[in-house]
């Protein structure tokens, strides 16, 4: 199973970043983080990742962002760095999918004095999230290692609470990384400050894990930014194992490496040091200095080799009239720098073990990762059609004529037997597709059989009504076709959705009955067919809850056709009811018959009954300052308005004031009913399901059909007259 079976190509955000890092920890490799300063260096890093089919982290620093925007821009308030970082992010987002590899878009070291740059990028993330339901960047780094530990952690917690809801990964640094980078100079610090203690790492984990698991820690183990001679700096990557062990013992988990660790200052490190760091849970290593020099090396070598062609526009060793444009064109010599940078990036990937097979590039299906009880279904097997498709032909006899006397010496050729296909769907011509559908049907059958044995099926109607609402967000037909490696027709796509909907219903039944293991197993299968942005899609149509003012009133808006109604509702303040003796009864008990039933005006002008009148507060429904029966003389309109109150059983419990505009009486009554239903749910949330099933909480989408040209109305034609 390759990386693209876990996460999609392009820029990753949210849980997909954690899935990638989990995959890296599980398979013992790390991903290089390449600092880019231009579209040229960004494209070179993407090209290197594409050629070896590996994920890549592309990051911009504060200085690199300013250079991306242009050194001619003022940067006194970090405005150039903000602009450059946003421009780089949009460029990388645009081209990354074309390269077909997963990309983590990251911002590098942000010290305390650079927080305005961080705030600007975070504001761009939030604005991008409003439009696309995902942030612009995958992750950001806060480098407050120069600050006291408590202040460092508190600031990270503050920003992480803002980043986590929109799916941004946080990288923080605890302990000082030596050297100098982007204006952060730690060349004179004490060597003891270059080693982080396990207790400090756990304090960071304890604070950030309460918000979200999507964070990583850059713990110092003697690393230094820049290039240094071997022996000048003493790296101790074995300390990272102590951090992992200390945190594991504190949280009492079973995961061997609970921390996502980051290796800063990786340029110049030995392969053994890198290997030890990766084995101890490092999933990301910064590579900047080496790639800078590699970019220069390509351009330098080109200039030195073609020096005689770069001195003038015309004239070179080949002739005095020969033009030199094909040598001094920036696209030529800049490309040489891109080639050497890409080669250095591939070397970094090889050192980190980040060269792994990717089965998705061979169009395999994600069924291979199905986690639903392997004993249930032998799902996810794709027969090798090429191995099974064997065409047999009978060749013309080429054996020379054998005389009859020599027939005993002829060795009879054995007839080759046909191999039996492994799958009965081999002869359909689409065995891979039907095998996968068959596996899905087997999963549905097993789930149905298991629930039947648990006496959860067949489910009574009243129990089915109590199930949580279904909220699947399946892939569209194009994405599902890519998943099945086969273009799906509409009928086949619907067949798959029918199976998935049935399996999703069994998941809800298992979860409601408390069989969590069974539910999680089904969930593992369903997640392969759901969209990656499911949470954003479900949150797209949610309305804000109705607010109550200081008087306990709600204000809701209802709509129908061209009418709009604004509805205010406030509970009736019922006075204490007094017992009233009912007179003129046929047979009265010795102590009298008492009635506590108040007389309630239900908005209909009913004729007086024989019940005695009790002076209590009655409800009022005023529409544009007129009583309901005056504004809506039609009984049908009045019945439509009070229907939500009757269904909820709260008729007479609220005073209602309405302002309605536009449309006719039918549209206005529908708008008022819509607004009242929304107000009732705000006051009595328990009736939400009742009113939703009655279709009172959703705006009636029916509209008046427009008049057509040449016709009397929308459908009515003019009467044909002969003369």
C-alpha positions in Angstrom: 0.0 0.0 0.0 1.5 3.3 -1.1 1.2 6.9 0.1 -1.5 7.7 -2.5 -3.6 4.9 -1.0 -3.6 6.9 2.2 -3.7 10.6 1.1 -4.5 12.3 -2.2 -2.1 14.1 -4.4 -1.7 17.9 -4.0 -1.6 20.1 -0.8 -2.7 18.2 2.3 -4.6 19.7 5.2 -6.2 18.6 8.5 -6.3 14.9 9.2 -4.6 14.0 5.9 -1.3 15.6 7.3 -1.5 13.3 10.4 -2.3 10.3 8.2 0.9 11.0 6.2 3.0 11.4 9.3 1.5 8.3 10.9 2.4 6.4 7.7 6.0 7.8 7.9 6.3 6.6 11.5 4.9 3.2 10.7 7.3 2.6 7.8 10.3 4.3 9.5 11.0 7.1 7.1 11.0 10.9 7.3 10.0 13.6 4.8 12.5 16.4 3.9 11.3 19.9 4.3 12.8 22.1 1.5 12.9 25.8 1.9 12.0 27.6 -1.3 12.4 31.3 -2.2 10.9 31.4 -5.7 8.7 29.5 -8.1 11.8 28.1 -9.6 13.0 26.4 -6.4 9.5 25.3 -5.6 9.1 23.6 -9.0 12.5 21.9 -8.6 11.5 20.4 -5.3 8.2 19.2 -6.7 9.9 17.7 -9.8 12.3 15.8 -7.5 9.4 14.3 -5.5 7.5 13.4 -8.7 10.4 11.5 -10.2 10.8 9.3 -7.1 7.1 9.2 -6.3 7.5 10.4 -2.8 5.7 13.0 -0.6 7.5 16.3 0.0 7.3 19.2 2.5 7.8 22.6 0.9 8.2 25.5 3.4 8.8 29.2 3.2 10.7 31.3 5.8 10.1 34.9 6.7 13.1 36.0 4.6 12.3 33.6 1.8 8.7 34.9 1.7 9.9 38.5 1.4 12.2 37.5 -1.5 9.3 35.6 -3.2 7.3 38.9 -3.2 10.3 40.9 -4.4 13.1 42.6 -2.5 11.9 45.9 -3.8 8.9 45.9 -1.4 9.0 47.5 2.0 8.9 45.0 4.9 8.9 47.2 8.0 5.6 45.6 9.2 6.1 42.2 7.6 3.8 43.1 4.7 6.2 41.8 2.0 6.7 38.6 3.9 3.0 38.1 4.3 2.4 38.8 0.6 5.2 36.6 -0.5 4.1 33.7 1.7 0.5 33.9 0.4 1.7 34.1 -3.2 4.0 31.1 -2.7 1.1 29.1 -1.2 -1.2 29.9 -4.1 1.5 29.0 -6.6 2.3 25.6 -4.9 -1.4 24.8 -4.6 -2.0 25.5 -8.3 0.9 23.3 -9.6 1.2 20.6 -7.0 -1.7 18.4 -8.3 0.0 18.3 -11.7 3.0 16.7 -10.2 0.9 14.0 -8.6 2.5 13.7 -5.2 1.3 14.6 -1.7 2.6 18.0 -0.6 2.7 19.5 2.9 2.8 23.3 2.6 4.6 24.7 5.6 5.9 28.0 7.1 9.3 27.8 8.8 10.7 29.4 12.0 8.6 32.3 13.4 10.3 33.9 16.4 8.4 36.3 18.8 9.5 39.4 16.8 8.0 37.8 13.6 4.5 37.1 15.0 3.0 39.8 12.7 4.1 37.7 9.8 2.4 34.6 11.5 -0.8 36.6 12.1 -1.0 37.6 8.5 -0.6 34.1 7.2 -3.2 32.8 9.7 -5.6 35.5 8.5 -5.1 34.3 4.9 -5.8 30.8 6.1 -9.1 31.8 7.7 -10.2 33.7 4.6 -9.3 30.8 2.4 -11.2 28.4 4.7 -14.4 30.5 4.3 -14.3 29.9 0.6 -12.9 26.4 0.2 -13.5 24.7 3.7 -9.8 24.1 4.1 -6.9 26.4 5.1 -4.4 27.8 2.6 -1.3 26.3 4.4 -1.0 22.8 5.7 1.0 23.8 8.8 2.9 26.6 10.5 5.8 26.7 12.9 6.2 28.8 16.1 9.8 29.1 17.2 9.6 30.6 20.7 12.5 28.6 22.0 14.3 31.8 23.1 11.4 32.6 25.5 10.8 31.0 28.9 9.2 27.6 28.7 5.9 28.6 30.2 5.6 31.6 27.9 6.5 29.4 24.9 3.9 26.8 25.7 1.2 29.4 26.5 1.7 31.2 23.2 1.6 28.0 21.3 -1.7 27.0 23.0 -3.2 30.4 22.2 -2.5 30.1 18.5 -3.3 26.4 18.3 -6.8 27.0 19.6 -7.2 29.2 16.6 -5.5 26.9 14.1 -7.1 23.5 15.1 -10.7 24.2 14.1 -9.7 25.0 10.5 -7.3 22.0 10.2 -3.8 23.5 10.4 -1.0 21.5 11.8 1.3 23.2 14.4 5.0 22.7 14.7 6.7 24.2 17.8 10.3 24.2 19.1 11.3 23.5 22.6 15.0 23.9 23.2 17.4 26.1 21.2 18.8 25.2 17.8 22.2 26.7 17.3 23.5 28.7 14.4 21.8 31.5 12.5 18.8 31.5 10.1 16.6 34.3 8.9 17.7 36.8 11.5 17.4 34.4 14.5 21.0 34.2 15.8 21.8 31.5 18.3 25.5 31.2 17.6 26.6 32.3 21.1 24.3 30.1 23.3 25.6 27.7 25.8 26.0 24.1 24.5 23.9 22.8 27.4 20.9 24.8 26.0 21.1 22.8 22.8 19.6 19.6 24.5 15.9 19.5 25.4 14.9 17.5 28.5 12.2 14.8 28.4 10.1 16.6 31.0 9.9 19.7 28.8 8.8 17.7 25.8 6.0 16.1 27.9 4.8 19.5 29.1 4.4 20.5 25.5 2.5 17.3 24.7 0.2 17.6 27.7 -0.8 21.2 26.8 -1.3 20.8 23.1 -2.9 17.3 23.0 -5.9 18.6 24.9 -6.7 20.8 21.9 -5.9 18.5 18.9 -3.4 15.7 18.1 -2.3 17.5 15.0 1.1 18.9 16.2 4.8 18.1 16.1 7.7 19.0 18.4 11.1 20.2 17.3 13.2 19.0 20.3 16.9 20.1 20.3 19.5 17.4 20.6 22.6 19.5 19.7 21.6 20.4 16.2 22.8 23.6 14.6 21.6 25.6 11.6 24.1 25.8 8.7 27.0 23.6 7.6 29.7 22.6 10.0 32.7 20.3 10.0 32.2 16.8 11.5 33.2 16.9 15.2 32.4 20.6 15.7 28.9 19.9 16.8 27.9 16.8 18.8 24.5 15.5 17.8 22.8 13.0 20.2 19.7 11.7 18.3 19.5 8.9 20.8 18.0 11.4 23.2 14.8 11.4 21.1 14.2 7.8 22.2 14.2 9.0 25.8 11.6 11.7 25.0 9.3 9.0 23.4 9.7 6.6 26.3 9.1 9.3 28.9 5.9 10.5 27.2 4.7 6.9 26.6 5.1 6.1 30.3 3.3 9.3 31.3 0.3 8.7 29.1 0.2 5.0 29.6 -0.3 4.3 25.9 0.6 1.3 23.8 2.0 3.3 20.9 5.8 3.0 20.8 6.4 6.5 19.5 3.6 8.8 20.6 5.4 12.0 19.6 5.8 13.5 16.1 9.4 14.8 16.2 11.2 17.2 13.8 14.9 17.4 13.0 16.1 21.0 12.5 19.6 21.8 11.2 19.8 18.7 9.2 22.3 20.0 6.6 25.7 18.4 7.1 24.5 15.5 9.3 25.9 12.0 8.9 23.7 9.3 7.5 23.9 7.3 10.7 22.7 10.3 12.8 19.8 10.8 10.4 18.9 7.1 10.6 19.0 7.1 14.4 16.7 10.2 14.5 14.2 8.6 12.1 14.1 5.4 14.0 13.2 7.4 17.1 10.1 9.0 15.6 11.4 11.9 13.5 9.0 12.4 10.6 10.3 15.7 9.2 13.8 17.1 8.6 14.6 20.6 7.5 17.0 20.8 4.5 17.9 24.4 3.5 21.7 25.1 3.4 22.6 22.1 1.2 19.8 22.9 -1.3 20.9 26.5 -1.5 24.4 25.4 -2.4 23.1 22.8 -4.9 21.0 25.5 -6.7 24.1 27.7 -7.0 26.3 24.8 -8.1 24.3 24.1 -11.3 24.3 27.8 -12.3 28.0 28.2 -11.4 29.1 25.2 -13.4 27.1 26.4 -16.4 28.6 29.9 -16.2 32.1 28.6 -15.9 31.7 26.1 -18.8 30.0 28.7 -21.1 31.9 31.7 -20.0 33.0 32.6 -23.6 29.3 32.5 -24.7 28.1 34.8 -21.9 30.4 37.8 -22.4 28.6 39.4 -25.3 25.2 39.0 -27.0 26.9 38.2 -30.4 30.2 36.5 -30.9 31.6 33.3 -29.4 34.2 30.7 -30.2 32.0 29.3 -32.9 32.1 32.6 -34.8 32.1 36.4 -34.4 28.6 36.6 -35.8 27.0 33.8 -33.8 24.3 34.9 -31.4 24.4 33.8 -27.7 20.8 34.1 -26.8 20.4 30.4 -26.2 23.1 30.7 -23.5 22.2 33.9 -21.6 18.5 33.3 -21.7 17.5 33.0 -17.9 15.4 29.9 -18.7 18.6 28.1 -19.7 20.9 28.8 -16.8 18.2 28.9 -14.1 17.1 25.4 -15.3 20.6 24.1 -14.6 20.2 25.2 -11.0 16.8 23.5 -10.8 18.4 20.2 -12.0 21.1 20.2 -9.3 18.6 21.2 -6.6 16.3 18.4 -7.6 19.1 16.0 -7.5 20.1 17.1 -3.9 16.4 16.8 -2.8 16.3 13.2 -4.1 19.5 12.5 -2.1 17.8 13.9 1.0 14.8 11.6 0.4 17.1 8.6 0.0 18.9 9.4 3.3 15.6 9.7 5.1 14.2 6.5 3.5 11.6 8.5 1.7 11.7 6.4 -1.5 8.8 4.0 -1.3 6.6 2.2 -3.8 3.2 3.8 -4.6 0.6 1.3 -5.6 -1.9 3.9 -6.6 0.2 4.9 -9.6 -0.5 1.4 -10.9 -4.2 2.0 -10.6 -4.8 -0.4 -7.7 -7.8 0.1 -5.6 -8.1 1.1 -2.0 -10.0 -2.0 -1.4 -6.6 -3.5 -0.5 -6.6 -1.5 2.7 -10.0 -2.7 3.8 -10.1 -3.2 7.5 -13.5 -4.9 7.8 -12.9 -8.4 9.2 -10.7 -10.2 6.8 -12.6 -13.4 7.8 -15.8 -11.7 6.5 -14.6 -11.0 3.0 -11.5 -11.6 1.1 -12.2 -8.1 -0.2 -9.5 -6.1 -1.8 -8.0 -8.8 -4.0 -7.6 -7.9 -7.6 -6.9 -10.8 -9.8 -4.1 -10.3 -12.2 -6.0 -10.3 -15.4 -2.8 -10.2 -17.5 -1.7 -13.5 -15.9 -5.0 -15.1 -16.4 -5.7 -14.0 -20.0 -4.0 -16.6 -22.0 -4.9 -17.0 -25.7 -4.2 -20.2 -27.2 -3.6 -20.6 -30.9 -3.0 -23.7 -33.0 0.0 -23.3 -35.1 0.5 -25.1 -38.4 2.4 -28.3 -38.2 6.1 -27.8 -38.8 7.3 -31.3 -37.9 8.9 -33.0 -40.9 7.3 -36.1 -42.4 8.2 -39.2 -40.4 8.3 -42.6 -42.3 6.0 -45.3 -40.8 9.0 -47.3 -39.7 10.1 -44.5 -37.4 6.8 -43.8 -35.8 7.8 -45.6 -32.6 10.5 -43.1 -32.1 8.1 -40.1 -32.2 7.5 -38.5 -28.8 3.9 -37.6 -28.5 3.5 -34.0 -27.5 1.4 -33.4 -24.5 -1.5 -31.0 -24.9 -1.2 -28.0 -22.7 -4.1 -27.6 -20.3 -5.9 -24.3 -19.7 -5.6 -22.9 -16.3 -8.8 -22.3 -14.5 -9.4 -18.6 -13.7 -9.3 -17.7 -10.1 -12.4 -15.5 -10.2 -15.7 -16.4 -11.9 -16.0 -12.8 -13.1 -13.0 -13.3 -15.4 -15.3 -13.9 -18.4 -17.2 -10.7 -17.8 -14.5 -8.5 -19.3 -14.4 -6.3 -16.2 -13.3 -8.8 -13.6 -11.5 -6.2 -11.4 -14.6 -4.1 -11.1 -17.0 -7.0 -10.4 -14.6 -8.5 -7.9 -14.6 -5.3 -5.9 -18.4 -5.0 -6.1 -18.7 -8.6 -5.0 -16.4 -7.9 -2.0 -18.6 -5.0 -1.0 -21.7 -7.2 -1.3 -20.0 -9.8 0.8 -19.3 -7.2 3.5 -22.9 -6.1 3.5 -24.1 -9.7 3.8 -21.8 -10.4 6.7 -22.9 -7.2 8.5 -26.5 -8.2 8.0 -25.9 -11.7 9.2 -24.0 -10.5 12.3 -26.7 -8.0 13.3 -29.4 -10.7 12.8 -27.5 -13.1 15.1 -27.3 -10.2 17.7 -31.1 -9.9 17.3 -30.8 -6.3 16.0 -32.4 -7.2 12.7 -35.2 -6.9 11.6 -35.4 -3.6 13.3 -38.9 -2.4 14.5 -40.2 0.8 13.0 -40.1 2.7 16.4 -36.5 1.6 16.9 -35.5 2.6 13.4 -36.9 6.1 14.0 -34.6 6.5 17.0 -31.4 5.9 15.0 -29.1 8.9 14.6 -29.6 10.7 11.2 -27.6 9.4 8.3 -24.8 11.8 7.2 -22.8 10.2 4.5 -21.0 12.3 1.9 -20.1 9.8 -0.8 -17.6 10.5 -3.5 -19.0 11.8 -6.8 -19.0 9.5 -9.9 -15.6 10.8 -11.2 -13.8 10.2 -7.9 -15.5 6.8 -7.5 -14.4 5.9 -11.0 -10.8 6.7 -10.1 -11.1 4.6 -6.9 -12.4 1.6 -8.9 -9.9 2.2 -11.8 -12.9 1.9 -14.1 -15.2 4.5 -15.6 -18.6 4.0 -13.9 -21.9 4.3 -15.7 -24.8 6.0 -13.8 -26.5 2.6 -13.1 -23.3 1.1 -11.7 -22.6 4.2 -9.6 -26.1 3.9 -8.1 -25.6 0.2 -7.4 -22.5 1.0 -5.4 -24.3 3.8 -3.5 -27.1 1.5 -2.7 -24.7 -1.0 -1.1 -22.9 1.8 0.8 -26.2 3.2 2.1 -27.2 -0.2 3.4 -23.8 -0.7 5.1 -24.0 2.8 6.6 -27.4 1.9 8.1 -25.9 -1.2 9.7 -23.1 1.0 11.1 -25.6 3.3 12.8 -27.5 0.3 14.2 -24.3 -1.3 15.6 -23.2 2.1 17.1 -26.6 2.7 18.8 -26.6 -0.9 20.2 -23.1 -0.3 21.7 -21.1 -2.7 19.5 -18.3 -0.2 18.9 -15.8 -2.7 17.5 -18.2 -3.8 14.8 -19.1 -0.2 14.1 -15.5 0.9 13.7 -14.8 -2.0 11.4 -17.6 -0.9 9.1 -16.5 2.7 9.4 -13.1 1.8 8.1 -14.7 0.5 4.9 -17.1 3.4 4.5 -14.3 6.0 4.9 -12.7 4.8 1.7 -15.8 5.9 -0.3 -16.5 9.2 1.5 -15.1 12.6 0.4 -12.0 13.8 2.2 -13.7 17.1 3.0 -16.8 15.5 4.6 -16.7 17.6 7.7 -16.6 20.8 5.7 -19.5 19.7 3.5 -21.7 18.8 6.4 -20.9 22.2 8.1 -21.7 24.1 4.9 -25.4 24.2 5.3 -25.7 24.5 9.1 -27.5 27.5 10.4 -26.6 29.5 13.5 -28.8 28.7 16.5 -31.6 31.1 17.3 -30.7 33.6 19.9 -32.8 34.7 22.9 -32.9 38.3 23.9 -32.9 39.5 27.5 -36.7 39.2 27.7 -36.7 35.6 26.6 -38.0 36.3 23.1 -36.8 34.7 19.9 -36.7 36.3 16.5 -36.9 34.1 13.5 -37.4 34.6 9.8 -39.7 32.5 7.6 -40.0 32.6 3.8 -42.4 31.3 1.2 -42.6 32.3 -2.4 -42.1 36.1 -2.5 -43.1 36.6 1.1 -40.9 37.1 4.1 -42.1 37.0 7.8 -40.2 38.1 10.9 -41.6 36.3 13.9 -41.2 37.2 17.6 -42.2 34.6 20.2 -42.3 34.9 23.9 -43.8 32.4 26.4 -47.1 33.3 28.0 -46.9 34.2 31.7 -49.7 32.1 33.1 -51.1 33.3 36.4 -52.1 30.9 39.1 -55.3 29.2 38.2 -58.2 29.1 40.6 -60.5 26.2 41.0 -63.9 26.9 39.5 -67.0 25.0 40.4 -68.8 23.8 37.3 -72.5 24.5 37.6 -75.5 22.9 35.9 -74.0 19.4 35.9 -76.2 16.4 35.7 -74.7 14.7 38.8 -72.4 16.7 41.1 -70.2 14.9 43.6 -70.7 15.8 47.3 -67.6 18.0 47.4 -68.2 19.6 44.0 -66.5 19.0 40.6 -63.6 21.3 40.0 -62.2 22.2 36.6 -58.7 23.5 36.1 -58.9 23.9 32.3 -58.1 27.5 31.2 -59.9 29.0 28.2 -57.3 29.5 25.5 -57.8 31.5 22.3 -56.5 29.2 19.5 -56.6 32.0 17.0 -59.9 30.8 15.5 -63.1 32.7 16.0 -65.0 29.9 17.5 -68.5 30.1 18.9 -68.8 30.2 22.7 -69.2 26.8 24.3 -71.0 25.8 27.5 -67.7 25.9 29.5 -67.5 28.7 32.1 -65.1 31.5 31.3 -62.0 31.9 33.4 -60.2 35.2 33.5 -56.6 34.1 32.7 -53.9 35.4 30.3 -54.6 34.3 26.8 -52.3 34.0 23.9 -52.2 36.5 21.1 -51.1 36.2 17.5 -50.7 39.6 15.9 -49.9 39.9 12.2 -48.9 43.4 11.2 -50.6 44.7 14.4 -53.9 43.0 13.5 -55.4 39.9 15.1 -54.8 36.7 13.2 -58.5 36.2 12.2 -58.6 39.7 10.7 -55.4 39.6 8.7 -56.1 36.1 7.4 -59.9 35.7 7.0 -59.4 32.3 5.3 -59.6 29.3 7.7 -57.1 27.4 5.5 -54.5 30.2 6.0 -55.1 30.2 9.7 -54.9 26.4 9.9 -51.6 26.5 8.1 -50.2 29.1 10.6 -51.1 27.2 13.8 -50.1 23.8 12.5 -46.5 23.9 13.9 -48.0 24.8 17.3 -50.5 22.0 17.2 -47.9 19.4 16.2 -45.6 20.5 18.9 -48.4 20.5 21.5 -47.7 24.1 22.5 -50.8 25.8 21.1 -51.6 28.7 23.5 -48.2 28.7 25.2 -46.7 31.7 23.4 -47.5 35.2 22.4 -46.6 35.7 18.7 -46.0 39.0 16.9 -45.4 38.9 13.1 -44.3 41.4 10.5 -44.9 40.0 7.0 -44.1 41.6 3.7 -44.5 40.7 0.0 -46.6 38.1 -1.9 -50.2 37.1 -1.4 -52.1 35.5 1.5 -50.9 32.0 0.6 -47.3 32.9 0.5 -47.6 35.1 3.6 -49.3 32.4 5.7 -46.6 29.9 4.6 -43.8 32.3 5.6 -45.4 32.9 9.0 -45.8 29.1 9.6 -42.1 28.7 8.6 -41.0 31.3 11.1 -43.2 30.0 13.9 -41.8 26.4 13.4 -38.2 27.7 13.7 -39.2 29.6 16.9 -40.9 26.6 18.4 -37.8 24.5 17.9 -35.7 27.2 19.6 -38.0 27.1 22.7 -38.7 23.4 22.7 -35.7 21.5 21.0 -37.4 18.1 21.6 -39.9 18.7 18.9 -37.2 19.3 16.2 -37.7 15.8 14.8 -41.5 16.1 14.7 -41.5 19.4 12.8 -38.7 18.3 10.5 -40.6 15.2 9.4 -43.6 17.4 8.8 -41.4 19.5 6.5 -42.1 22.7 8.4 -38.5 23.6 9.2 -37.4 23.8 5.6 -38.5 26.5 3.2 -41.1 25.3 0.8 -39.2 25.4 -2.5 -42.2 25.6 -4.7 -42.5 28.9 -6.6 -45.1 30.5 -9.0 -44.2 29.5 -12.5 -43.5 32.5 -14.7 -45.8 33.6 -17.5 -44.7 32.4 -20.9 -44.6 34.5 -24.0 -47.6 34.0 -26.2 -49.6 32.4 -23.4 -52.2 33.9 -21.0 -50.4 32.4 -18.0 -47.7 29.9 -17.2 -49.6 27.1 -18.8 -52.9 28.6 -20.0 -53.2 29.4 -23.6 -55.5 31.9 -25.3 -58.8 30.6 -26.6 -58.6 29.9 -30.2 -61.1 31.9 -32.2 -61.9 30.9 -35.8 -62.8 34.4 -36.9 
